[in-house]
Amino acid sequence: MELNLKNPIVFFDLETTGTNVVKDRIVEISFLKIQPNGKQEVKTKRLNPEMPIPAESSAIHGITDEDVKDAPTFKQIAKSLADQIEGCDLAGFNSSRFDIPLLVEEFLRVGIDIDFTKRKLIDVQIIFHKKEQRTLEAAYKFYCNKTLEDAHSAEADTLATYEVLKAQLDRYDDLPNDMGELAKEFSFFNDNVDLAGRIIRNENGIEIFNFGKHKGKPVAEVLKSEPSFYAWMMDADFSLNTKQVLTKIKLREAGK
């Protein structure tokens, strides 16, 4: 089934120095941009992460320090990348919990603030987990009856993710071919306020903390009763996006 698109959609995958959204960096990004008329464009770019690539990460994606020593940094390609995904919805495999938060972190780190809350974010892995609960390789075999060659290559994973979503739409009659509905109902386990899911909305739409001693408590109430908690979070090892969201809530509440 072809995708029912109102906006262009970018399927993307990152290869990185590790899995820490705050500390790790992108070493390769690949994206497949699909226009509502069906036109497709694939681009892959390796990046110098400006830090050593751990051997255990190289063992997964095959990219070494030597491979990227002359590659551009994220800062050098950030403006061009932001322009290329402007106005696009985004899709990936495990993207809502890793790729999108890390990409936002990279953008914020170089002073580019993209409001991803205005985009529809599709996570094919969460759709898969809600339906079948397996890995990308298994999803590709299950839905497409194909073996995924070059797994953990950003481009191969990106193209496979696109094929899996189309096959999911063919298989499940109750899965809507609408990017807004997929983003809202099938691509997040919680109603996240920040991309890392440290702050979520409860069933009443109230922003609550989703970790630590204040888990389940309204953010506004905690900021009022324990102002030092805000300062602690701003100094602690949380993502820039989480701190940005927390600051917006604090400023909003202060203006009431």
GUTOR-879961 format. One record per residue (C-alpha): residue number from 1; x, y, z. Coordinates in steps of 0.05 Angstrom, whole numbers. Last residue first. Layout:
% GUTOR-879961
<r i="NUM" c1="X" c2="Y" c3="Z"/>
...
//
This chain:
% GUTOR-879961
<r i="256" c1="-2" c2="661" c3="700"/>
<r i="255" c1="64" c2="684" c3="673"/>
<r i="254" c1="106" c2="643" c3="721"/>
<r i="253" c1="69" c2="581" c3="698"/>
<r i="252" c1="87" c2="594" c3="625"/>
<r i="251" c1="159" c2="609" c3="643"/>
<r i="250" c1="166" c2="544" c3="682"/>
<r i="249" c1="131" c2="504" c3="627"/>
<r i="248" c1="178" c2="534" c3="575"/>
<r i="247" c1="238" c2="519" c3="619"/>
<r i="246" c1="218" c2="446" c3="626"/>
<r i="245" c1="211" c2="439" c3="551"/>
<r i="244" c1="280" c2="469" c3="539"/>
<r i="243" c1="311" c2="426" c3="593"/>
<r i="242" c1="281" c2="363" c3="561"/>
<r i="241" c1="306" c2="386" c3="492"/>
<r i="240" c1="376" c2="399" c3="519"/>
<r i="239" c1="378" c2="328" c3="543"/>
<r i="238" c1="385" c2="313" c3="617"/>
<r i="237" c1="451" c2="303" c3="653"/>
<r i="236" c1="439" c2="348" c3="712"/>
<r i="235" c1="449" c2="424" c3="719"/>
<r i="234" c1="381" c2="443" c3="689"/>
<r i="233" c1="348" c2="386" c3="727"/>
<r i="232" c1="376" c2="409" c3="793"/>
<r i="231" c1="356" c2="481" c3="781"/>
<r i="230" c1="284" c2="459" c3="766"/>
<r i="229" c1="283" c2="416" c3="828"/>
<r i="228" c1="305" c2="476" c3="869"/>
<r i="227" c1="236" c2="508" c3="859"/>
<r i="226" c1="204" c2="453" c3="902"/>
<r i="225" c1="131" c2="470" c3="915"/>
<r i="224" c1="119" c2="512" c3="853"/>
<r i="223" c1="162" c2="472" c3="805"/>
<r i="222" c1="131" c2="409" c3="833"/>
<r i="221" c1="60" c2="434" c3="823"/>
<r i="220" c1="73" c2="456" c3="751"/>
<r i="219" c1="105" c2="389" c3="734"/>
<r i="218" c1="45" c2="350" c3="758"/>
<r i="217" c1="66" c2="288" c3="798"/>
<r i="216" c1="68" c2="219" c3="766"/>
<r i="215" c1="142" c2="210" c3="778"/>
<r i="214" c1="166" c2="261" c3="828"/>
<r i="213" c1="219" c2="216" c3="861"/>
<r i="212" c1="248" c2="195" c3="795"/>
<r i="211" c1="218" c2="192" c3="726"/>
<r i="210" c1="156" c2="208" c3="684"/>
<r i="209" c1="142" c2="279" c3="710"/>
<r i="208" c1="72" c2="303" c3="695"/>
<r i="207" c1="41" c2="351" c3="644"/>
<r i="206" c1="-35" c2="349" c3="651"/>
<r i="205" c1="-75" c2="323" c3="592"/>
<r i="204" c1="-126" c2="289" c3="635"/>
<r i="203" c1="-101" c2="219" c3="618"/>
<r i="202" c1="-31" c2="241" c3="638"/>
<r i="201" c1="16" c2="282" c3="595"/>
<r i="200" c1="89" c2="265" c3="593"/>
<r i="199" c1="155" c2="294" c3="618"/>
<r i="198" c1="218" c2="251" c3="617"/>
<r i="197" c1="193" c2="222" c3="552"/>
<r i="196" c1="258" c2="234" c3="514"/>
<r i="195" c1="222" c2="277" c3="462"/>
<r i="194" c1="193" c2="324" c3="513"/>
<r i="193" c1="117" c2="329" c3="523"/>
<r i="192" c1="107" c2="254" c3="510"/>
<r i="191" c1="38" c2="223" c3="507"/>
<r i="190" c1="64" c2="154" c3="524"/>
<r i="189" c1="77" c2="91" c3="482"/>
<r i="188" c1="90" c2="134" c3="421"/>
<r i="187" c1="83" c2="119" c3="346"/>
<r i="186" c1="15" c2="85" c3="341"/>
<r i="185" c1="-41" c2="132" c3="361"/>
<r i="184" c1="-18" c2="203" c3="348"/>
<r i="183" c1="36" c2="193" c3="295"/>
<r i="182" c1="-3" c2="140" c3="258"/>
<r i="181" c1="-66" c2="184" c3="261"/>
<r i="180" c1="-29" c2="245" c3="233"/>
<r i="179" c1="7" c2="204" c3="180"/>
<r i="178" c1="-57" c2="176" c3="152"/>
<r i="177" c1="-61" c2="106" c3="123"/>
<r i="176" c1="-97" c2="83" c3="185"/>
<r i="175" c1="-79" c2="15" c3="216"/>
<r i="174" c1="-145" c2="-22" c3="229"/>
<r i="173" c1="-141" c2="-63" c3="165"/>
<r i="172" c1="-72" c2="-87" c3="184"/>
<r i="171" c1="-31" c2="-124" c3="131"/>
<r i="170" c1="-27" c2="-73" c3="74"/>
<r i="169" c1="-11" c2="-16" c3="122"/>
<r i="168" c1="42" c2="-58" c3="154"/>
<r i="167" c1="72" c2="-73" c3="85"/>
<r i="166" c1="78" c2="2" c3="71"/>
<r i="165" c1="111" c2="12" c3="139"/>
<r i="164" c1="159" c2="-46" c3="127"/>
<r i="163" c1="181" c2="-19" c3="59"/>
<r i="162" c1="199" c2="49" c3="89"/>
<r i="161" c1="237" c2="16" c3="147"/>
<r i="160" c1="276" c2="-27" c3="97"/>
<r i="159" c1="298" c2="35" c3="59"/>
<r i="158" c1="323" c2="69" c3="123"/>
<r i="157" c1="357" c2="6" c3="150"/>
<r i="156" c1="394" c2="-4" c3="84"/>
<r i="155" c1="415" c2="69" c3="83"/>
<r i="154" c1="439" c2="72" c3="155"/>
<r i="153" c1="478" c2="7" c3="150"/>
<r i="152" c1="459" c2="-30" c3="214"/>
<r i="151" c1="434" c2="-89" c3="173"/>
<r i="150" c1="474" c2="-97" c3="108"/>
<r i="149" c1="425" c2="-146" c3="78"/>
<r i="148" c1="355" c2="-150" c3="107"/>
<r i="147" c1="325" c2="-217" c3="86"/>
<r i="146" c1="258" c2="-210" c3="51"/>
<r i="145" c1="188" c2="-235" c3="65"/>
<r i="144" c1="163" c2="-163" c3="67"/>
<r i="143" c1="123" c2="-163" c3="132"/>
<r i="142" c1="156" c2="-219" c3="172"/>
<r i="141" c1="226" c2="-216" c3="141"/>
<r i="140" c1="229" c2="-140" c3="146"/>
<r i="139" c1="200" c2="-142" c3="216"/>
<r i="138" c1="250" c2="-195" c3="236"/>
<r i="137" c1="308" c2="-152" c3="212"/>
<r i="136" c1="277" c2="-91" c3="245"/>
<r i="135" c1="269" c2="-127" c3="311"/>
<r i="134" c1="206" c2="-161" c3="341"/>
<r i="133" c1="142" c2="-145" c3="380"/>
<r i="132" c1="84" c2="-164" c3="333"/>
<r i="131" c1="29" c2="-111" c3="333"/>
<r i="130" c1="47" c2="-61" c3="387"/>
<r i="129" c1="120" c2="-76" c3="375"/>
<r i="128" c1="113" c2="-65" c3="300"/>
<r i="127" c1="76" c2="1" c3="308"/>
<r i="126" c1="129" c2="20" c3="359"/>
<r i="125" c1="184" c2="1" c3="311"/>
<r i="124" c1="152" c2="41" c3="253"/>
<r i="123" c1="157" c2="105" c3="294"/>
<r i="122" c1="120" c2="160" c3="257"/>
<r i="121" c1="129" c2="233" c3="279"/>
<r i="120" c1="79" c2="283" c3="251"/>
<r i="119" c1="113" c2="350" c3="254"/>
<r i="118" c1="91" c2="413" c3="292"/>
<r i="117" c1="119" c2="386" c3="358"/>
<r i="116" c1="186" c2="380" c3="322"/>
<r i="115" c1="199" c2="455" c3="331"/>
<r i="114" c1="268" c2="462" c3="302"/>
<r i="113" c1="317" c2="503" c3="344"/>
<r i="112" c1="385" c2="511" c3="310"/>
<r i="111" c1="440" c2="535" c3="357"/>
<r i="110" c1="494" c2="483" c3="344"/>
<r i="109" c1="477" c2="441" c3="405"/>
<r i="108" c1="403" c2="450" c3="392"/>
<r i="107" c1="410" c2="415" c3="324"/>
<r i="106" c1="451" c2="357" c3="353"/>
<r i="105" c1="401" c2="349" c3="410"/>
<r i="104" c1="343" c2="348" c3="361"/>
<r i="103" c1="378" c2="293" c3="322"/>
<r i="102" c1="389" c2="253" c3="387"/>
<r i="101" c1="316" c2="261" c3="408"/>
<r i="100" c1="293" c2="241" c3="337"/>
<r i="99" c1="339" c2="180" c3="330"/>
<r i="98" c1="328" c2="151" c3="400"/>
<r i="97" c1="259" c2="143" c3="432"/>
<r i="96" c1="215" c2="170" c3="375"/>
<r i="95" c1="260" c2="141" c3="322"/>
<r i="94" c1="259" c2="68" c3="343"/>
<r i="93" c1="252" c2="53" c3="268"/>
<r i="92" c1="241" c2="117" c3="230"/>
<r i="91" c1="192" c2="169" c3="206"/>
<r i="90" c1="190" c2="245" c3="200"/>
<r i="89" c1="138" c2="294" c3="174"/>
<r i="88" c1="166" c2="347" c3="128"/>
<r i="87" c1="157" c2="422" c3="128"/>
<r i="86" c1="232" c2="435" c3="131"/>
<r i="85" c1="270" c2="369" c3="124"/>
<r i="84" c1="318" c2="395" c3="70"/>
<r i="83" c1="325" c2="464" c3="103"/>
<r i="82" c1="345" c2="433" c3="170"/>
<r i="81" c1="396" c2="390" c3="134"/>
<r i="80" c1="427" c2="450" c3="99"/>
<r i="79" c1="431" c2="488" c3="164"/>
<r i="78" c1="462" c2="429" c3="201"/>
<r i="77" c1="514" c2="410" c3="149"/>
<r i="76" c1="575" c2="446" c3="179"/>
<r i="75" c1="551" c2="439" c3="251"/>
<r i="74" c1="544" c2="364" c3="241"/>
<r i="73" c1="618" c2="360" c3="224"/>
<r i="72" c1="642" c2="348" c3="153"/>
<r i="71" c1="680" c2="284" c3="136"/>
<r i="70" c1="756" c2="283" c3="133"/>
<r i="69" c1="767" c2="239" c3="195"/>
<r i="68" c1="703" c2="201" c3="181"/>
<r i="67" c1="728" c2="133" c3="156"/>
<r i="66" c1="792" c2="136" c3="199"/>
<r i="65" c1="751" c2="144" c3="262"/>
<r i="64" c1="714" c2="80" c3="244"/>
<r i="63" c1="647" c2="62" c3="214"/>
<r i="62" c1="628" c2="-12" c3="212"/>
<r i="61" c1="558" c2="-2" c3="240"/>
<r i="60" c1="559" c2="-52" c3="298"/>
<r i="59" c1="633" c2="-65" c3="308"/>
<r i="58" c1="645" c2="10" c3="301"/>
<r i="57" c1="600" c2="20" c3="362"/>
<r i="56" c1="639" c2="-30" c3="404"/>
<r i="55" c1="704" c2="1" c3="382"/>
<r i="54" c1="683" c2="69" c3="409"/>
<r i="53" c1="681" c2="126" c3="358"/>
<r i="52" c1="729" c2="180" c3="383"/>
<r i="51" c1="700" c2="250" c3="387"/>
<r i="50" c1="689" c2="306" c3="337"/>
<r i="49" c1="630" c2="267" c3="308"/>
<r i="48" c1="659" c2="273" c3="237"/>
<r i="47" c1="598" c2="260" c3="193"/>
<r i="46" c1="578" c2="211" c3="140"/>
<r i="45" c1="522" c2="230" c3="93"/>
<r i="44" c1="468" c2="190" c3="58"/>
<r i="43" c1="414" c2="218" c3="12"/>
<r i="42" c1="354" c2="184" c3="-20"/>
<r i="41" c1="301" c2="222" c3="-60"/>
<r i="40" c1="232" c2="197" c3="-78"/>
<r i="39" c1="174" c2="225" c3="-119"/>
<r i="38" c1="108" c2="195" c3="-98"/>
<r i="37" c1="64" c2="256" c3="-111"/>
<r i="36" c1="59" c2="268" c3="-35"/>
<r i="35" c1="136" c2="274" c3="-35"/>
<r i="34" c1="180" c2="221" c3="-5"/>
<r i="33" c1="247" c2="237" c3="26"/>
<r i="32" c1="291" c2="177" c3="43"/>
<r i="31" c1="344" c2="195" c3="94"/>
<r i="30" c1="413" c2="172" c3="114"/>
<r i="29" c1="454" c2="199" c3="171"/>
<r i="28" c1="523" c2="176" c3="191"/>
<r i="27" c1="571" c2="190" c3="249"/>
<r i="26" c1="520" c2="224" c3="295"/>
<r i="25" c1="542" c2="241" c3="365"/>
<r i="24" c1="537" c2="214" c3="436"/>
<r i="23" c1="532" c2="253" c3="501"/>
<r i="22" c1="459" c2="272" c3="512"/>
<r i="21" c1="424" c2="218" c3="471"/>
<r i="20" c1="468" c2="164" c3="500"/>
<r i="19" c1="465" c2="105" c3="452"/>
<r i="18" c1="535" c2="105" c3="422"/>
<r i="17" c1="581" c2="138" c3="371"/>
<r i="16" c1="523" c2="142" c3="322"/>
<r i="15" c1="491" c2="113" c3="261"/>
<r i="14" c1="426" c2="150" c3="247"/>
<r i="13" c1="365" c2="129" c3="206"/>
<r i="12" c1="315" c2="169" c3="166"/>
<r i="11" c1="247" c2="165" c3="133"/>
<r i="10" c1="228" c2="236" c3="112"/>
<r i="9" c1="155" c2="251" c3="95"/>
<r i="8" c1="129" c2="304" c3="48"/>
<r i="7" c1="61" c2="330" c3="72"/>
<r i="6" c1="-10" c2="306" c3="59"/>
<r i="5" c1="13" c2="235" c3="47"/>
<r i="4" c1="-29" c2="172" c3="39"/>
<r i="3" c1="28" c2="121" c3="36"/>
<r i="2" c1="27" c2="68" c3="-19"/>
<r i="1" c1="0" c2="0" c3="0"/>
//
